[in-house]
Amino acid sequence: MSNYVEVTRRGIGGRSKDSIGGAFVGLIMVVLAVILLFWNEGRAVKRAKDLKEGSGSVVSVSSDTVDPAMEGKLIHLTGETKTPRLLEDPEFGIAATAIKLIREVEMYQWVQIEKSGEKTSVGGTTETTTTYTYQKEWKDSPVDSSKFKVTSGYENPREMMYRSNTLMAEGVTMGVFDLPAFLVSQIGGAIPLSVESLDKAASDVRASARLHEGGVYLGGNPGAPAVGDMRASFLSVPTGPVSVVAQQAGKSFVSFTTATGGALDLLENGIVSADEMFSMAHERNKFLTLAIRVGGFFLLAMGFGMIFRPIAVLASTLPFLGRLVGTGTTIIAFLLAGILWTMTVAVAWIFYRPLLGIAILAVTVLLVVMVVKRFRKPAPVIMGGPPALDGPPPLS
């Protein structure tokens, strides 16, 4: 590991210009966050309706026979998956009877880590100290060392000779049904696959590779890796029981089209009832909705922070004032983000679910009123003026 330190100074003019440009970027971020939040609420409601429709119409059937009466209907079934042939990695000669064969490749490379600290002096000039640290790590994709601050002595190979890859079986069956690729791709449960031999590997692999800790090492000494060395590990998704909810189409499946126009299909590893599958799908929908809501809020806060940044930059001609204003604008940015977040969600719910949306909007209005009152609190008024004197002050 080695370090390189760079110190840069910037005047108030350059910082102001950059902050104004950043304010426009912040405005775009706010607009995008509002669009994302509105779309997310519609997506969540639509998905919930699709799942409710599906849970109310699904029929559980056996995977041992194809019932013509179920053609075009949403069905639930469980069964053992089977695949007709081996999956084989042609370069490494690794083969397995599996649903998927996964190759994970990493290369030992230089990486650059940046850490910066900023100090503002009177007049608004900033001094930024950036420390660039260079260390070697295993990475699953090439790191472009030409973009490093210091390139000499930290060169990485431009390409990886071998890359990560996933092979997926064709002709997978479950009972008498054929599983289409869009369902096969959802089957998980990968387990490590130990490599026992490289006898069937390509000649260029055999020339530079060796077995190491259940995988393959390409390079010199695994105990002291050099930049450019690679290691490959393998996993497989074995055949086994799965549960499916989809529309029957002959002896295969297609996605079920709901009343909202959505596509509905579910797959879980193991023997899972229809009720459990829909319950799990509802939970995933809630989690995704919450994740996007949280992400949208922070996107709004960042956007407003960038919009108010020019104010903090101008105030930084006096460092203590710049810090004070910066803290204040950050608080305001989060308050505005909270208000706009709740308004956006409320309007979206009014559009998709009016009753709940109106309740949310009412809470938002109350929050706005509280914030306005807090910042417009009137000064105390002294009633009646100063006390009156009964007569002139006594002479001394």
C-alpha positions in Angstrom: 0.0 0.0 0.0 1.3 3.5 -0.9 -0.1 7.1 -0.7 0.0 10.2 -2.7 -1.2 13.5 -1.3 -2.5 16.4 -3.4 -3.3 19.9 -2.1 -5.5 22.2 -4.2 -6.7 25.7 -3.5 -9.8 27.4 -5.0 -11.1 30.9 -4.7 -14.6 32.1 -3.9 -15.3 32.8 -7.6 -14.6 29.3 -8.9 -16.5 27.8 -6.0 -19.5 30.0 -6.6 -19.6 29.1 -10.3 -19.4 25.4 -9.6 -22.1 25.7 -6.9 -24.5 27.4 -9.3 -24.0 24.7 -11.8 -24.6 22.2 -9.1 -27.8 23.9 -8.2 -29.2 23.2 -11.7 -28.1 19.5 -11.2 -29.9 19.6 -7.8 -33.1 20.8 -9.5 -33.0 18.0 -12.0 -32.5 15.5 -9.1 -35.5 16.9 -7.3 -37.7 16.5 -10.5 -36.4 13.0 -11.0 -37.1 12.0 -7.4 -40.7 13.3 -7.6 -41.2 11.2 -10.8 -39.6 8.2 -9.2 -41.7 8.4 -6.1 -45.0 8.9 -8.0 -44.2 6.0 -10.3 -43.3 3.8 -7.3 -46.6 4.3 -5.6 -48.5 3.4 -8.8 -46.3 0.4 -9.3 -46.8 -0.8 -5.7 -50.6 -0.4 -5.9 -50.7 -2.2 -9.3 -48.6 -5.0 -8.1 -50.7 -5.4 -5.0 -53.9 -5.6 -7.1 -52.3 -8.1 -9.4 -51.3 -10.4 -6.5 -54.7 -10.0 -4.9 -56.4 -11.0 -8.2 -54.0 -13.9 -8.6 -54.5 -15.3 -5.1 -58.2 -15.2 -5.6 -58.2 -17.1 -8.9 -55.2 -19.6 -8.7 -56.0 -23.3 -8.7 -53.6 -25.9 -7.4 -53.0 -28.9 -9.7 -50.7 -31.9 -10.0 -47.5 -31.7 -12.0 -47.9 -35.4 -13.0 -50.6 -34.8 -15.6 -51.7 -32.0 -17.9 -55.4 -31.1 -17.4 -56.9 -29.6 -20.5 -59.6 -28.0 -18.4 -56.9 -25.7 -16.9 -55.7 -24.4 -20.2 -55.3 -20.6 -20.0 -55.9 -20.5 -16.3 -53.6 -19.5 -13.4 -52.4 -22.6 -11.7 -50.1 -23.6 -8.9 -48.1 -26.8 -8.9 -45.0 -28.3 -7.3 -42.6 -30.9 -8.6 -39.0 -32.0 -9.1 -37.0 -30.3 -11.8 -35.0 -32.4 -14.3 -32.6 -31.6 -17.0 -31.8 -33.8 -20.0 -28.0 -33.1 -20.3 -24.9 -31.9 -18.6 -23.9 -28.3 -18.5 -20.2 -27.9 -19.4 -17.9 -24.9 -19.3 -16.0 -25.2 -22.5 -12.9 -23.3 -21.4 -12.4 -24.9 -18.0 -13.9 -28.3 -18.8 -16.1 -28.2 -15.7 -19.4 -30.1 -16.1 -22.4 -30.8 -13.9 -26.0 -32.0 -14.2 -27.6 -28.8 -13.0 -30.1 -26.1 -13.8 -27.3 -23.5 -13.9 -23.5 -23.6 -14.0 -21.9 -20.4 -12.7 -18.3 -19.3 -13.2 -17.0 -16.5 -11.0 -13.7 -15.0 -12.0 -11.6 -12.4 -10.2 -8.4 -10.7 -11.1 -5.8 -9.3 -8.7 -5.5 -5.5 -9.5 -4.4 -2.2 -8.2 -7.3 0.0 -6.9 -7.3 3.7 -6.0 -9.0 4.9 -2.8 -9.6 8.7 -2.4 -10.1 10.5 0.9 -10.5 14.3 1.0 -10.6 17.0 3.7 -11.4 20.6 3.1 -10.4 23.8 5.1 -11.9 27.2 4.4 -10.0 30.4 5.1 -11.2 34.0 5.4 -12.3 35.2 2.0 -13.9 31.9 1.0 -10.8 30.3 -0.4 -10.7 26.5 0.3 -7.7 24.2 0.6 -8.6 20.6 -0.2 -6.2 17.9 0.8 -6.8 14.6 -1.1 -5.0 11.4 -0.2 -4.8 8.8 -2.9 -4.1 5.3 -1.5 -3.1 2.4 -3.8 -3.5 -1.2 -2.8 -4.1 -4.5 -4.5 -7.5 -6.3 -4.3 -9.4 -9.1 -6.1 -11.9 -7.6 -8.5 -14.5 -9.3 -10.8 -14.0 -6.7 -13.6 -11.1 -4.8 -15.0 -10.0 -1.6 -13.1 -8.9 1.1 -15.5 -5.6 2.2 -14.1 -5.2 4.9 -16.7 -7.6 7.0 -14.8 -5.6 6.9 -11.6 -4.1 10.1 -10.3 -0.7 8.3 -10.3 -0.3 5.8 -13.1 3.4 4.9 -13.0 3.9 1.7 -11.0 0.2 1.0 -10.7 -0.6 -0.4 -14.1 -3.4 -3.0 -14.5 -4.0 -5.4 -17.4 -6.6 -3.8 -19.7 -8.7 -6.9 -20.1 -9.4 -10.2 -18.3 -8.7 -13.3 -20.4 -11.6 -15.1 -18.7 -14.8 -13.5 -17.4 -17.6 -14.6 -15.1 -20.4 -16.5 -16.8 -23.6 -18.3 -16.2 -24.8 -21.3 -18.3 -28.5 -22.2 -18.0 -29.9 -25.6 -19.0 -32.4 -26.0 -21.8 -35.3 -28.5 -21.8 -35.8 -28.3 -18.0 -38.9 -30.2 -16.9 -41.1 -30.4 -13.8 -43.2 -33.5 -13.8 -44.8 -33.6 -17.3 -44.5 -29.9 -17.8 -41.7 -28.0 -19.6 -40.3 -25.0 -17.8 -39.8 -22.0 -20.0 -36.6 -20.0 -19.7 -38.2 -17.1 -17.9 -39.1 -19.5 -15.0 -35.8 -21.4 -15.1 -33.9 -18.1 -14.7 -35.7 -17.6 -11.4 -34.5 -20.9 -9.8 -31.9 -20.2 -7.2 -30.1 -22.1 -4.5 -26.5 -22.1 -6.0 -24.0 -24.3 -4.1 -20.2 -24.4 -4.5 -18.8 -26.9 -7.0 -15.4 -28.2 -6.2 -13.1 -28.6 -9.2 -11.3 -32.0 -9.1 -9.5 -31.9 -12.5 -8.5 -29.7 -15.4 -7.9 -32.6 -17.8 -10.8 -31.4 -20.0 -9.9 -27.7 -19.9 -8.7 -25.9 -23.0 -5.0 -26.0 -23.6 -4.3 -22.4 -22.7 -6.0 -22.9 -19.4 -4.0 -26.0 -18.6 -0.8 -24.2 -19.5 -1.3 -21.5 -16.8 -3.8 -22.9 -14.3 -3.6 -25.0 -11.2 -6.2 -26.3 -8.7 -6.4 -24.2 -5.6 -8.9 -24.4 -2.7 -11.6 -26.1 -4.7 -11.2 -23.6 -7.6 -8.8 -22.7 -10.3 -5.8 -20.3 -10.0 -4.3 -18.8 -13.1 -0.9 -17.2 -12.4 2.2 -17.7 -10.3 2.1 -18.4 -6.5 -1.4 -18.4 -5.0 0.2 -17.6 -1.6 1.8 -14.4 -3.1 -0.5 -13.2 -5.9 0.8 -10.8 -8.5 -1.2 -8.1 -10.4 -2.9 -9.8 -13.3 -3.3 -13.2 -11.6 -6.8 -14.6 -11.8 -8.9 -17.1 -9.8 -12.0 -18.9 -10.8 -14.6 -20.6 -8.6 -17.7 -22.5 -9.7 -21.2 -23.0 -8.4 -24.2 -25.0 -9.6 -27.9 -24.8 -9.1 -28.9 -28.4 -8.7 -32.1 -30.0 -9.8 -34.7 -30.3 -7.0 -38.3 -29.4 -6.0 -39.8 -26.0 -7.0 -43.2 -24.4 -6.8 -44.7 -22.5 -9.7 -47.6 -20.1 -10.2 -48.2 -19.3 -13.9 -50.7 -19.6 -16.7 -51.0 -23.1 -18.2 -50.2 -23.1 -22.0 -50.3 -26.6 -23.3 -47.6 -28.5 -21.3 -45.7 -25.3 -20.5 -46.4 -21.9 -19.0 -46.7 -18.2 -19.8 -47.1 -15.2 -17.6 -50.7 -14.6 -16.5 -52.2 -11.3 -17.7 -54.1 -9.5 -14.9 -57.0 -7.1 -15.2 -54.6 -4.2 -14.8 -52.6 -5.5 -17.8 -49.7 -6.7 -15.5 -47.8 -10.0 -15.9 -48.0 -12.4 -13.1 -45.7 -15.4 -12.5 -44.1 -16.7 -9.4 -41.4 -19.4 -8.7 -40.0 -20.5 -5.3 -37.5 -23.2 -4.5 -38.9 -26.1 -2.5 -42.5 -27.2 -1.8 -44.4 -24.0 -1.1 -48.2 -23.6 -1.0 -50.0 -21.0 -3.2 -50.9 -18.9 -0.1 -47.3 -18.8 1.0 -46.1 -17.9 -2.4 -48.5 -15.0 -2.7 -47.7 -13.9 0.9 -43.9 -13.9 0.0 -44.6 -11.9 -3.1 -46.6 -9.3 -1.1 -43.7 -8.9 1.3 -41.2 -8.5 -1.5 -43.5 -5.8 -3.0 -43.6 -4.0 0.3 -39.8 -4.1 0.7 -39.2 -2.8 -2.8 -41.7 0.0 -2.2 -40.1 1.0 1.0 -36.6 0.9 -0.5 -37.6 3.2 -3.3 -39.4 5.6 -0.9 -36.3 5.9 1.2 -34.0 6.3 -1.8 -36.4 8.9 -3.2 -36.3 10.9 0.1 -32.5 11.0 0.1 -32.4 12.0 -3.5 -34.7 14.9 -2.7 -32.6 15.9 0.3 -29.4 15.8 -1.9 -31.1 17.8 -4.6 -32.3 20.5 -2.2 -28.8 20.5 -0.6 -27.2 21.3 -4.0 -29.8 24.0 -4.7 -29.0 25.8 -1.5 -25.2 25.2 -1.8 -24.5 28.6 -3.4 -25.8 30.4 -0.3 -23.4 28.5 1.9 -20.5 29.2 -0.5 -21.2 32.9 -0.5 -21.4 32.9 3.3 -18.1 31.0 3.6 -16.1 34.3 3.1 -16.2 34.1 6.9 -15.5 30.4 7.8 -17.6 30.3 10.9 -20.6 31.9 9.1 -20.2 29.4 6.2 -20.4 26.5 8.6 -23.4 28.0 10.3 -25.2 28.7 7.0 -24.2 25.2 5.7 -25.8 23.5 8.7 -28.9 25.6 8.4 -29.3 24.9 4.7 -28.9 21.2 5.3 -31.6 21.2 7.9 -33.9 23.2 5.5 -33.1 20.8 2.7 -34.2 17.8 4.8 -37.3 19.6 5.9 -38.3 20.5 2.3 -37.4 16.9 1.2 -39.8 15.6 3.9 -42.6 18.0 2.9 -42.2 17.3 -0.9 -41.9 13.6 -0.2 -45.1 13.4 1.7 -46.9 15.6 -0.8 -45.8 13.5 -3.7 -46.8 10.2 -2.0 -50.1 11.8 -0.9 -50.9 13.0 -4.4 -50.0 9.6 -5.9 -52.2 7.8 -3.4 -55.1 10.3 -4.1 -54.6 9.3 -7.8 -54.5 5.6 -7.0 -56.3 5.2 -3.6 -58.2 8.4 -2.8 -59.2 7.8 0.9 -55.7 7.0 2.1 -54.2 9.7 -0.1 -56.4 12.4 1.4 -55.4 11.4 5.0 -51.7 11.5 4.0 -52.2 15.0 2.5 -53.8 16.2 5.6 -50.8 15.2 7.7 -48.6 16.9 5.1 -50.5 20.2 5.4 -50.3 20.0 9.2 -46.5 19.5 8.9 -46.2 22.5 6.7 -48.3 24.7 9.0 -46.1 23.6 12.0 -42.9 24.5 10.1 -44.3 27.9 9.0 -45.4 28.7 12.5 -42.0 27.7 13.9 -40.1 30.1 11.5 -42.7 32.9 11.9 -43.0 33.0 15.7 -44.0 36.5 16.7 -42.0 38.5 19.1 -43.6 39.1 22.6 -45.6 42.3 22.9 -45.6 44.3 26.2 -49.2 45.4 26.9 -49.9 48.8 28.4 -46.4 50.4 28.0 -44.2 51.4 30.9 -45.8 51.9 34.4 -47.1 55.5 34.9 -45.6 57.7 37.7 -48.0 59.4 40.1 -46.0 62.7 39.9 -42.7 64.1 39.1 -39.7 62.4 40.6 -38.6 63.7 44.0 -36.0 66.3 44.2 -32.8 65.3 46.0 
